[in-house]
Amino acid sequence: MTDLTSEPVRSPKPGRLAGADFITAILLILFGVGLLVGSLNMKTRAAYMFWVSPGFFPMILGGLFIFFGLLQMYTSSRRGGYPDALRILSAANLKRGFTSPVFKKGGVVFLLILGYVSLLKTVDFVPLSMAYLFLTFLFLKAQKWYWLVVIAAAAPFIVQLVFSHIFRIPMP
């Protein structure tokens, strides 16, 4: 028989994404705190009837985000998440990330989305969606040019027909 008490206690293996998990845990906790504060600022009819107010469900969600964020932070810390997060958030690493081609491509797509959403109130849905789809697909080199034209022309019409005639939801 072997003596189980003589075997050393081993910490979990350091994970590849321990630093990312630690950063995500912090973001989850911050989001949960924001939900919690926002829910407590919502109007209630009476203090003893908070569970029927509109802030009750966001308060529960905020508490869950905080709880699961703390749990993820704990498990990430056991795998070396804190030092790895500091390495990820170092100035040199952030500079390399912000100047990478992937980040630049994502920034252009984000700007296209932002432009689309901001123009949606003033420009009709179909022509705006056609232009947005064509520009986005062209920038991402998603298909051959003739497929871009077909998809960009057909998709907004199909979406508008389905939403307005089948689901009876008015389109912008």
Protein Blocks (a to p, Z undefined) as FASTA:
>chain_A
ZZfklpccddddddfklmmmmmmmmmmmmmmmmmmmmmmmpccfbfklmmmpmklmmmmm
mmmmmmmmmmmmmmmmmnopmmmmmmmmpmklmmmmmmpmklmmmmmmmmmmmmmmmmmm
mpcfklmmmmmmmmmmmmnomacfklmmmmmmmmmmmmmmmmmmmnopacZZ
